[in-house]
C-alpha cells in the first residue's frame, strides 16, 4: 500500500510502473486495490494500458474501489473510450454514479453511446450534486468542436 502511495506522489515519473499497478488491482486486500486505483489516477493519462484492469475492477465488491477506478479511467480522458460500456453500467450504482458521470464527461464525445443512460440517470437522480455532475457530463459528451473554415 505504501508503494502505491509513493508512486502516486511521483505523478508522471511513475508511468513505467503502470503494468505492475494494474496487476495489483487484483490484490486480495481491498485497501491495496483502493491505493492502487488512486496511484493509477495520479499518473493518468499515462495509464491507458491499465484500462482493461480498471474496467474489471469496476465490479469490485467495495464501492470505494469502484469509485476510485472510475475516476482513474476518467483521468485518462478521451483515450478511455473503450471503458464507456462499463462506465455506463456503473451509472446504476448509487455509490459510484457520480464518478461514472465525471469519467464519461472527461471522455467527452467518445462517450456518445452513454447519452441516453446519462439522461435517464440525471432525470431520476434526487441528489443535487450528482444530478449536477450528470448534467455536466451530458454537456461534455454532446460537445462538438466547431467546424473550421478552409485553409487560409
Buried (B, 14 or more C-beta within 10 A) or exposed (E): BEBBEEBBEEEEEBBEBBEEBBEBBEBEEEEBBBBBBBBBBBBBBBBEEBBEBBBBBBEBEBEBBBBBBBBBBBBBBEBBBBBBEBBBBBBEBEEBBBBBBBBBBBBBEBBBEBBEBBEEBBEEBEEEEBBBBBBBBBEBBEEEEEEEEEEE
